[in-house]
Amino acid sequence: MVRPNAPFAKALPRNAYPGARWVQPVVYVDIAYGGRTGDGMLRHPSFKSAAGIQ
């Protein structure tokens, strides 16, 4: 389940998350959020439902 890099299409800055451990998603969820911050992070994200299991 652990992977060597972030599972995002757009690369993250190398120092954005020092010490992060990236994993391959196996459960997908639906979320809602109020928008994005200036650096692309989700603003006020909330869980809605489980969408599926890989």
N, C-alpha and C positions, 0 to 999 in steps of 0.2 A: 504494500500500500504506500510506503514512503517512496518519493521520487526525488531526483536530484535538482529539479528546477520548478519554478512556479507554473501552475497549470492554466495560465492566462495567455490569450492571443497576443496582447501587447506586453512587451518586456517591462519589468519593474526596475527602477533604479537599484543598483547593487547594494547601496547602504540603506534602502527604505525599511527593511525588516531584518536587522542583524540577528542571527541565531534562530531564524524561523525554520521550521521543519515542514516541508511541503508534502502533501499526500495526494494520491489519486482519488478523486471523488467516487464514492460508491453509492451514496444516497443523494438524490437530487431533491431540492425543496423549492417551493414558490415563496418569494419574498415580496415585500412592498418597501419602498423607500421614498423619502421626501425630496430627494435630489442628489446632486453630487457636490462635493467640496471643490475648491479650486485645484487641488492636486488629484482629483478623480476618485476620492473615497466616497462611499455611500453615506448619505446623511439620514439619520433616524431609520435604519433598516429594521424590519420586523418580520418574523416568521409567519407564513400564512398556512401552508400545508405541505405534506410530503408529496413530491411529484412522481417519484419512482426510485427503484433500486436497480443498480446495474448488475 
